[in-house]
């Protein structure tokens, strides 16, 4: 038995089909895939994935890191946001070959063994309601405060503009970002003065 991955380019969904494989089918499938290596959450991984497969599906289906969510498949909602070499990107449209050799951080790697200051602020301010968009919100927010240690409301709104929260938690998201930036960088500002 083999599992074959079929790409439906119109919907961004991947279908799995389980069937008996023949050697010619196995050879054809292998000719469409390539071994890709990258660092995810400080761990080295190599995966055999077809060209064009979005990083989102590599993370969720091949590496079993399911914190990154599928939302729209068109990079419009932000639910799939991860960091690639420190930059927030939409993993639903980033082909796996573009991520090869890069450092990738997902929501599972955001805080490590302890909560990241953003995660702590999210909890303290009770930011999320349904929670579906929160991994993408947190990853975009982390990229923002790593670049801008004291963002204004306008800067937060601009950086978070591509992340949709259907529950409308934007004021709490903004407050949590400000709180996390203060907590994270207050010590750095004090030692710099």
Beta strands, then each sheet from edge to edge (+ up, - down):
strand 1: 2-8
strand 2: 13-19
strand 3: 33-40
strand 4: 43-50
strand 5: 81-84
strand 6: 87-90
strand 7: 103-105
sheet 1: 1+ 2-
sheet 2: 4+ 3- 7- 5+ 6-
end
